[in-house]
Amino acid sequence: MSCPNNIEIERKFLVRDDSYKALATSSIHIRQGYLSRTPNCTIRVRIAESLAFLTIKSKPAPNGFAHYEFEKPISVDEANELLQLALPGIIDKRRWLVPLPPVPCHLSPAPCNLPPVTCNLLVCEVDEFFGDNAGLVMAEVELPSEDTPFVHPDFLGDEVTFDKRYYNSYLSQHPFTTW
C-alpha cells in the first residue's frame, strides 16, 4: 500500500532467522511477473491469494527511500492472462506480516499524568522466496516519511535498501541461487 500521492517509502533488510514466523499475524502467497523493466520504472502484475494488481513503480529517488508507485486492482483472471505476457523470471514468495511495536511519540510539552501516546503503528513484511530465489528471506518496512522511527526487531539483519540486487525486478532477472 502506498503513501498519499502515490509515493512509497520503504526500507529493506535481510532477515537473520525465522523468529518472524512466530510474530506474524498472517501470511499470503504471492506470484509476480514483470511486463516491463526499464532504468526509470517497472510494470508488474501480482497475484496475492485472491487479489491481483497491476503496478507501475519508479526507481527510488537518489539517496532516498521514496519512489512513485501506481497500483490498480485487477481481476485474478486478468492477472493470469498478463502473467503469460511477462518477461522471463516469475517471482514466487510467501509474505509474512509482522506488526512492529509502536514507537512512543514525543509530545512537547509532555502532558502530566497521562499514559504515553504511541504512533507509527507499522507492519514489517517478510518475504520468503521460493524457486530460483530460494534461500533468500528479506523484510520491508513501509514508512509514512523517510525519517519515521521504527522498532527494529531482532530478526532484521543488514539493511539492503540501496542494494539493487535485492529489488524484485533484479531478482527476476538474476535469481538469488545464481549469485
SULTA-V286987 format. One record per helix or strand of 3 or more residues. SS is the DSSP state (alpha for helix, beta for strand). FROM is the first residue (numbers start at 1). TO is the last residue. If there is no record, write none. Layout:
SS_FROM_TO ; SS_FROM_TO
This chain:
alpha_4_6 ; beta_7_15 ; alpha_20_23 ; beta_26_37 ; beta_41_48 ; beta_51_58 ; beta_66_74 ; alpha_76_83 ; beta_91_99 ; beta_123_129 ; alpha_131_133 ; beta_137_143 ; beta_156_159 ; alpha_164_166 ; alpha_168_173 ; alpha_176_178
